[in-house]
Amino acid sequence: MGLLSDPEYGSAKWVKILRKIQGPLCFLFYIGAIGWFLMLGNRDFNNETYFSENALLPGLVAKEFNAESSANRFYSELLQEMEGKYEETGEMPVSWLVGKMSQLHLEVYTHNFTLNYPMGQGQVYKGTNVYGILRAARTPSLEALVVSAPFRYISTHQKGTAAGIALMLAFAQFARPQKYWAKDIIFLITEYEQLGMQAWLEAYYGLDNEPGNFYTSLGSFWRPDLPMLDLAKFTSPIDWGEDAQSLNPGKLQGRSGSIQAAINLEFDSPKIKYIEVKIEGLNGQLPNLDLVNLVHKLCVKSGIHHSYKNSYSWIRRNKMDEWLNGIWTMLGMVNTQFPGVPNGNHGLFHRFGIEAVTLEGRDANDPAGIPPKVNSLPTASFYKLGTALESILRSLNNLLERFHQSYFFYLLASTNRFISIGQYMPSLCLLCAAMLIRALSLWVNIQDDEKDTQNDTLKDKAKKDNSAEETEKHKISKDKVSEEVKDELESDGKLEKDDEKEDLISKDIDDVGDGFSVVNMGANYLLVHLLGYIVMNSPVIFSQIGAKYFEYPSEFSVYCGFIAVSVVIVIISPFLPRLFRSGPLTREEMTIMNILVLIELSTACLAIGMHNFSLGLVVATVYTPLSLVVGVIDNKRTRSIILQMKRIMCLLLHPLCFLSLAMISYSHVLFPEEGLGTMISRGKDAAMQAVMFSIVDSMIYGNWLYNVGTCILFPTWIIFWQILCNKVEID
C-alpha cells in the first residue's frame, strides 16, 4: 500500500506502461490461462502416476477368491425376491438381506432414517439401511473398511445394482473364515442412493441435526417465550417448517472402529466389459491419489479393463491423439467436478476424511456411451470382479495409517497420468491476475485524475493570490503608507500565502472529491450483498406461496420466483447507488465500486479454486471477460452501440439466464432432431430441475454451488449492471 499511496508513484515508468498496455495484457493473460490448461493434456506437461504409500503392497498376495457360484446364486435369488414380492410395493427387501447376512455369521443391523423434504410442503420419506460387520480376528475393532452398494428398484430409470449386492454377499462369505484381516469390514446396503449413505455416515459419526426454523436461526435475538411480540402472527401464511433441517439420521445399534477407506459397487450384470472408476465427491473433493492408482493397477492385474471419462486402458494412441484425449478427459473431470454433486455414494465419505471410490460395471451398450473397440474386449465375470475386490481390500488391510502421502488435489489426464495442484493452479491464477491488473489500472486512473484536479485547483488559487497581492500593493502605494508598514504587510502576506498552500496540500482530497461519499459506496455494496443473502434464503417462501395460492410444484414456483426477483433487480438496481445521496454520482465512486468488485471476484475464484478447482475455473472463465469490458460510463466518451452490447452481454451472463441458455444448448446437443420450441421447453425444464437440485443438495448435503451462485455471483452481477446503467457527469 505504501507504493500505491506514494505521491510520486504516478510518474513511475511502470505506471505509465501499465496504463497503455493493461487492455492487451489482460487479454493475453486470459488466452494464456486457456492455453496453459490445454497444454496440461500433453504428456510432456503432466506426470505418470506412482505410489507414495509403500505399505499398500498392491498385488503381492495370492488370489484366493472362490465364491463365483455363490455370487451367481445370490444374484438370481435377489432378482426373484425383487420381482416376486417387492415389484409392486417398490420396497427394499430388508428381511431377505438381513437373513442372508445372518446366515453368513455377520453382525447384522438395520438403520432407519427420515427425510422431511425441505421443499415438499410436509412430504416425509422413510428409509432403511442394512449393514453387517465382519469383525477382524486380529484386532479389537479399532479400524474398519467399508464395502457398500446402493439398492435400486426394478422400476428405476437407472441401471440396477443387484449384481453388486450379490458380489458383496459372496465376498462376505469368502472373507468370513479368513484370519488375516487386521481391520473390520462393514458391508453396507443403502436405500435412496446418497440420501441413505448421508444418513448412515451422520449416524455413524454421531452428528445430530437438531431441527430448526426461521425463528431459531435468529439465536439470542428471538425466544419463543417472549410475550411482548409474536412474530408468527405476521408471518402465519409462510410455513417455515419445524423440521426444515430435513434429514433425521437416526441412531446406529452397532459400530466398528475408525473407517479408513470405502469401495462402492455399482454392478447391474454378472458379466461386464470394463469398469468405470468414479472419484468425484461432494463439493469437488477427491480421494487420495494412491487409492485411485491402487484400483487402476489391481484392475489390470485381475484382467479387467478399466476407464476414466474418455480414457480407456485398452486403447493405444499416437502422441497427438493422446494429447486430445487428455484434454477431453480433463474437461470431463471439470464438468463432473464443478457442480459439486457426487457421482456415486463414495463422494459423501470424503468430508469425513475417508478415502473412497466407486466401481461401476459397464457393458458394450451402456447408456453412458459406447467406447471404441469395446465389443472386442473379453467379458469379466463374478470371478474376476471378486479377485479384484479381494486384491483391493487386502492392500487396504495392510495400511498402517490413513492415506496422507499422495495428492488430494489433482486432475487426471488418463488412467495412468495426472496433473498436480502446482501444475494446474497457474491457469486459474492467470485469470484472476487479469482482473487484478484491471483493478490496479482503474486505481491508477483515479490517482491521475485527482492529481490533475489538484494541479488545476492550485493554479486557480495561485492566480487569486497574485491578484490579491497586486491589489494590496496598489492600495499601499496610493495611500502613501510608510515603508516600515509596507514591509510588515508584505512579510505578513508571504506568511499567509505559505499557510494557504499548506492548507491546500492537506485538504486536496476533500477539494477534489467534492461529492465523493464513502458512506454511499459502502451502503450500496452492503445492500447488494444483502440482496444476495435474501435470494439465497427465498426458495422456501417461493415454494410455500406457489403451493398455497397457485398449487404449483416446488420447482416451478422457485424458478418463477427467481425470474421475478431477477426482473425486479434489473429494473431497480441502477437506482440503488442514489438512495443515500442527493447529488449526482461521481466517477470516483463508480470506479471504486468497480475496483472492489474486481478484487472480490478474483479473490473468491482463487479461494474456491483452492478447494474445488473446477468450480473456480469455470466461474473465472465465464466472468473474467465481463469484468474486463465493464467500465464507468461518462457523458462524453459513450458510444451507444458498444454500451448496448456490453449491457446485453451482462444480461446474458446473469446466473439464472446463463444456466437456462446452457441447458437449452445442451438439450440441442443431446436431441439435435427436435425443433426450436421443443428444445426451449426441454431446456427450461432442465434448468428448473437443476435449480431445485442445487437448492435441495445445499440443504441436505451442504453443496456449495447454490451458495456461490446467490451470495457471490449474483451480487457481483448486480454491481456490474449498476456500473453499466449509471452515467457520471464529466465537466
Secondary structure as UniProt FT lines:
FT   HELIX           2..5
FT   TURN            7..8
FT   HELIX           9..11
FT   HELIX           13..39
FT   TURN            40..41
FT   TURN            43..44
FT   STRAND          47..48
FT   HELIX           54..56
FT   TURN            58..59
FT   HELIX           68..84
FT   TURN            87..89
FT   HELIX           94..103
FT   TURN            104..105
FT   STRAND          107..116
FT   TURN            118..119
FT   STRAND          124..134
FT   STRAND          143..150
FT   TURN            154..155
FT   HELIX           162..175
FT   TURN            176..177
FT   STRAND          184..190
FT   TURN            192..193
FT   HELIX           194..204
FT   TURN            205..206
FT   TURN            214..215
FT   HELIX           216..221
FT   TURN            224..225
FT   HELIX           231..233
FT   TURN            236..237
FT   TURN            242..245
FT   STRAND          247..248
FT   STRAND          258..266
FT   STRAND          274..278
FT   HELIX           282..284
FT   HELIX           289..301
FT   TURN            302..303
FT   STRAND          305..308
FT   TURN            309..310
FT   STRAND          311..312
FT   TURN            313..314
FT   HELIX           319..337
FT   TURN            338..339
FT   HELIX           345..348
FT   HELIX           350..352
FT   STRAND          355..362
FT   TURN            364..365
FT   TURN            367..368
FT   TURN            372..373
FT   HELIX           374..376
FT   HELIX           382..397
FT   STRAND          410..414
FT   TURN            415..416
FT   STRAND          417..420
FT   HELIX           421..478
FT   TURN            479..480
FT   HELIX           483..506
FT   HELIX           508..512
FT   TURN            513..515
FT   HELIX           518..536
FT   HELIX           539..545
FT   HELIX           546..550
FT   HELIX           554..572
FT   HELIX           573..578
FT   TURN            579..580
FT   HELIX           587..611
FT   HELIX           613..629
FT   STRAND          633..634
FT   HELIX           640..652
FT   HELIX           655..670
FT   TURN            672..673
FT   HELIX           676..700
FT   HELIX           705..708
FT   HELIX           709..713
FT   HELIX           714..725
FT   STRAND          727..728
//
